[in-house]
């Protein structure tokens, strides 16, 4: 299955991680390298104090080395 994280990056061959608490708007996946990503649920409910739905961010706004499973010591773009 293909999952899309909050930075709108698609991940294949990932599994959903069981968390201690259940969340209404997000869930966590883990790829084959053990790296975890936060994903937005489809049709996520609107928060009571907010009038808008959360939207995924642009992939160019992801942190440096976001997709690297291990930090290499160098910050690259």
C-alpha positions in Angstrom: 0.0 0.0 0.0 1.2 3.5 -0.7 0.9 6.1 2.1 1.3 9.9 1.8 2.9 11.7 4.8 2.3 15.2 6.0 4.9 16.6 3.6 3.0 15.0 0.7 5.7 12.4 0.1 4.6 8.9 -0.9 6.0 5.8 0.9 5.6 2.3 -0.4 6.1 -0.9 1.6 5.4 0.8 4.9 3.3 -0.5 7.8 1.0 1.3 10.1 2.4 1.5 13.7 0.2 0.8 16.6 0.3 3.7 19.0 -0.6 3.7 22.7 -3.3 6.4 22.0 -5.5 6.6 19.0 -5.6 9.9 17.1 -8.5 11.2 15.1 -6.4 13.2 12.5 -3.1 11.4 12.1 -1.4 8.0 12.1 2.2 6.8 12.1 3.8 4.5 9.5 7.2 2.8 9.6 9.2 2.0 6.5 11.5 -1.0 5.9 14.5 0.9 7.4 12.6 1.5 10.7 12.1 5.2 9.9 8.7 6.6 11.1 6.6 9.2 9.4 3.4 11.0 10.3 0.5 10.7 7.9 -2.9 12.5 7.8 -6.0 10.4 7.8 -8.4 10.7 4.9 -11.3 13.0 5.8 -9.7 14.0 9.0 -12.3 15.7 11.3 -12.1 19.5 11.9 -10.9 20.4 15.3 -13.5 22.2 17.5 -11.4 25.4 17.8 -10.5 25.5 14.1 -12.7 26.1 11.1 -10.4 24.6 8.5 -9.1 21.1 7.6 -5.4 20.4 8.0 -3.7 20.1 4.6 -0.5 18.4 3.6 2.6 20.5 3.3 4.8 20.9 0.3 7.6 18.4 0.0 10.2 21.2 -0.4 9.4 22.3 3.1 10.4 19.0 4.6 13.4 19.2 7.1 16.9 18.5 5.7 17.7 14.7 5.6 14.0 14.0 6.2 14.0 10.8 4.0 17.5 9.6 5.2 17.1 6.7 7.6 20.4 7.5 9.3 22.1 10.8 9.9 25.4 10.9 7.9 26.8 13.9 9.8 26.4 16.3 6.8 23.3 18.4 6.3 22.5 18.3 2.6 19.8 19.9 0.6 
